[in-house]
């Protein structure tokens, strides 16, 4: 039963209001002064309060202020009874938190109508609160599932590769799930395969596509594909992952195969930022961008891709990265840009501080330690002496 609290120091008016409201089917609680009314409100949490403005010690305005300051009662509908009709008086009441007014002498039909209106608003708020709690519960469940999915994606990414030739990578998604992915692994102890891809968009759809590509490449399950020939791999990926079959999503990728015995690299690129090879000494550093033409995977069927070939000097570092590593907005409205990013990589190389944590910390500084607008992936292969 709906509870209504009446706060009034006039016993006769109390009885009249209680009888009328009980006849309407409401449970009525009485309080004869402001302090008692506040105590009753805390105890019973009524849906609606009718309170006289003019009372001794604690008047209706103060009762309203104190009740509205209690979080559990802040949405209780509050009606002030008053003989005051001036606009400034009504403003005082509204500023104190009153939701409605009933003028004295009281016209019972008007009071009943205002009570019904107030209870409708209170019920609407309760319904909204219930919906909010349900949405919060669903959101918590969704966040937990996204956390689980993100952990699964991270579990698929490779651990650092150690030895004379080493590899490591860093991945910072802009949301819980991102569309970047990478891998590196040895075949026949002499061929190192590595790649980094970037799926369009963010979130679950992009992550699912990136994981699908990772699984296909890791299991080498593309039919009729020479996985030691990067251009052949990209062509097969393009045939298997056309946009129209992937929710209109496409991806860019840089794919390389390193021959450890002959110190030669063969690579191909599908719309991805060029990998960067740094070699030489700190006084004489050579910077080589591995440019290679090719449309992103999924744009057009039967797209062709070209291989690039490169001799790898001892001690070289090769960096693969997504565009989130350098497309970072600056306070002046400009983009940090790939040239500035490569200059930073070069500076780290020349100071013999090429570990990815230092590079990532620098990028975070460039981004003023704000959340990244795009997924950021960075992979480094050190070819040893």
N, C-alpha and C positions, 0 to 999 in steps of 0.2 A: 504494500500500500504506500502511496506517495505521502511523504512527510512534509508538513508545513509548520513552521515555527512562527508564533505571534508574539511580538515583544511590545507590550503596552502597559502603562501604569494605571490605566482606567479599567477596573474590574468589569464594569458593565459592558464596555466596548469589547473586552476580551470574550465575554460570554456570547455576545451577539455574533462576533466573527467566528468563534469556534462552532456554534450551532449551524451557521450558514455553510461553512466549509465542510463540516462533517456530513451534512446532508448531501454534499456533492461527492462524497465517498473518499475524502482525504483523512489521513491521520493527523490530528492537530495537537501541537505541543505549545504550552503557554509559558511565558516568562513575564514577570511584573516589573522588571527594570533592566537597564542596559547590561550590567554585570552578569545577572542571571541569564539574560538572553545569549550572551557570548558563551557562557558555560554550557548552556543547552545545545547551542549550535555545534560546539566541539564534540559533545557527547553523541548527538543524534545524526549529524550531517544531513540536515533537511534539504530537500530539493528547492524549496522556496522559503523566503523569510519576509514577513510583513512586520514593519517596525515603525512605531510612532517617532516623529522627529523630535518633538518637545517632551523630554523627560529629564528629571532631576539627576544630578551627578554625571551620569554618562548618557549624553543625548544620542539621538538616532544617527547623526553624522559620524560620531566617534565609534558607535557600534558597527556601522558599515565599514569604516576604515579598518578596524581591527579584524573583522571577519574576512574581508577581502584580502588581508595580508596573510591569512592562513592558506597555504597552498591547497589543502584538501577542500577548502570552502570557497576558493577564489571564484569558482564558476556558479556558486549558488545564486539563484535569481533573487535580487533584493529589491523590495518595494517599500518606499517611504510613504508614510501617512503624514500629510501636512495640510495646514490651513493656509500656508504661504503660497502666494500666486505670482510673485515677482520673478522675472526672468533671472535676475542675479541669484535668487535663492535656489532656483532649479539648477543653475550652473554649479553652485556649491555642492548640491546633492550629487550631481553627476561626477564632479571632481573627486568626491569622497568614495565613489564606486557604485552608487545607486544605479539600478537598471531601469526603474520605472517609478512613477508617482501616482498616488491616489489622493484626491483632494477631500478635505473635510468640509462639511459633513459628508459621510460616505454614502454613495449610491451603490447598493449591493449588486445590482446587475453589472455595473461598471467594474466593481471589484472582482466579481467572478470571471468576467471576461479577461481582465488583466492577469488574473491568476492562471487561467487556461493558456493565455499567450506566453506567460513566463515559463510555465511548465513545458510547453512545446519547445521553447528555446533550450531549456535545461536538458530535455530529452535528446534534442538534436546534438547538443554538446556531448552527452554521454555516448551517443551512437558514434560520433566522430572519434571520441577517445578509444572506444572499442575497436573501431577500424584502424586507428593509429597503432594500437597495441598489436593488432593482428598483422599489420604491415611491418612493424618493427620486428616481430617474431619471424615473419617470412624473410625479411632482409637479413636478419642474423643467420638464418639457415642458409640463405644464398651466399652470404659472405664466408660462412664456414666451408661451403662447397667450393667456392672460388679459391679459398686458401688451400684446400686439399688439392684442387686441380693445379694451382700454381706450384705447389710442392712436388706434384707428380712431374710437371714439365721440367722443373729444376733437376729432378732425379735422373732425367734422361740426358742432360747435358754432360759432356765429358769432364773428367777430372784432369788436373794439370798433367801434361806429359813431361816426364823427366828423362834425362840422359844427355848425350852429346848434342842431340837436337831436341829442343824442348818446345812446349806449346802451353799457353795458358789463355784464359778468356774471362771477360767480365760481362755480365748481363744485368741491366737495370731497366725493367719494364716501366712504362709510364703509368700503367694501371696494374692490377693484380696479375693479369695475364697479358702477355705481349705477343707480337707477331714475329719477333726476331728469333733466330735459331742458328746453331753452329755445331760443328763436329770436327774431330781430327782423329785419325787412327792409322796404324801401320798395316801394310799388306806385304807379305813375303819378306819382312824385315828390311826391305830396301826402298819401298815406295810409301811415302807419307801422303795420305789424302786429307785435305782440309777444305772447308767451305764455310761461308756465312751467308745467310739469307734473311730477307726482310719482307714480310707479308704486308700488303696494304691494310690500313686500318689498325684497330686495337681491339683488345678484348677476346672473348671466347672464340668467336669465329676465326680470327686471325691465328690464335694459338693452336686451334685444332688443325688448321692447314699446315702450319709450320711443323707440328709434330708428325703429321702424315708424311711430309717430305723427308723429315729426318729418318723416320722408320724405313721408308723406301730406299733411301741412300745407304743407311747403315746395313740393311739386309741385302742390298744390291739386287732388289727384286724388279727393277725395270727390265722388261724383256728386250732382247737383242741390243744390249747396250755394252759398250766398252768403257768400263769405269775408270780406265787409265787415260781416256781421251776426253778431256773436259768438254769440248764442243759437242761430242756425241752424247754425253750425259745431259747437257742443257737441252739439246734437241729432244731427247726422250722425255725429260721433265715437261717440256712445253707440250708435247703430244698428250701426256697423261694428266696435266693439270690446266686445262683450258678454263678461262674465267666463267664461261657460261655454265660449267659444271661445278663451280666452286663458290657459288653465291656472289658472283661478279668480283671475286678477289683475285689478285695476281701477286706475284712476288718477284723481287730482284735477288740475284745470287752471284757470288764470286766463288769459283770452284778451281782448286789447284791440285796438282800432283807433283810431288818432289821426288826426284831420283837421287837417293843418298849416295850411291856409288859414283855417279857421274856429276853430281852437284848441279843438276839441271832441273829447272822448273817449267812445267807446262800449265797454262791457265786459260780460262775463258770467263767471260763476264756477260750477264744478262741484265742490263740496265742498272747495275749496282755501282756505287762509288768505287773508283779505282783503288786497288790495294796499293800499299806504299812499301817499297824496299829501301831500307837504310843500310849503307855499307861504308867501309873505309874507316878512317881514324877520326878522332874528335877535331883535328885540325883540317882534315880534308874529307868531309862527309859527302857521299854521293846519295842523292835522293832520286829514286826512280818510281814514277807512277805507272802502274800496270794498266794502261788504257786498253780497252778492248770493246768493240762495238757489239751490240746485240740488244734486242727488245726484251723487256721483262717477260718472265714466264707466264704464259696464259693470254697474252695480248692477241696474237694471231697464230693460227695453225700453220704448220710447215715453215716456221721461222728458221733462219740459218744462223749459226754461231761460228766464230772464228777462234782458233787457238793462238795463244801467244807463247813465245819461248824465251827463256832467260837463263843465263849462267849465274849461279849464286856464289858470291865471294864468301870466304870463311868469315864467321863472326857477324854475318848480316842479320838484321831483324826485318821480318815481314809483318806488316799490320793489315788486317782486314777489319772493316768497321761498317756500321750502318750510318745513315745520314743523321740519326739522332745525336751522334757524337759531335757534330759541328753546326747543325742548323739550330743555333741557339740565339734567341732574340736578346739584344743588348739594350740598355737604358736609352741609348740614342735612337732606337728604332731600327737599327741595322742588324744584320745577321753576322754572328762571329765568323762563320764560313770555313770552307775546307782548307784554304791556303793558311789561315791562322792556325788551324788544327794541326796541319802537317808541320808547320814551323815549330809548334810545341813538341811534337813527337821528335823532331830533329834535335831540339835543345836537350830533351831528356837523353837521347842517344849520345850526344856529345859529352854529357856530364856523367855518362855511365850509370844512368838511373832510369832504366827502361822498364822496370816492373810496372805492371798495369795499375796497381793501387795508386801509385804516384800520379799516373796519367789521369785516372778517374778522379782523384782528389782535385787535380787542376781543372778538369772539366766542371766539376761541381762549383768551384770558385768562379769560373766564367759564368755559370748559371746562377750565381749569387745564392747558392744552396737552396734554390727553389725546386719544387717537383718538376721533373722533365716533361716537356710537352709531347715528346715522342720516345719510343723505345730506344735504348742505347745499348749497343753491343760492340765489343772491342776484342779482337783476337790477335795474339802475337805469336809468331813462330821465330825462334832463335836457332840459326843454322850452325852454330858452334864453330870451333876452329878447325 
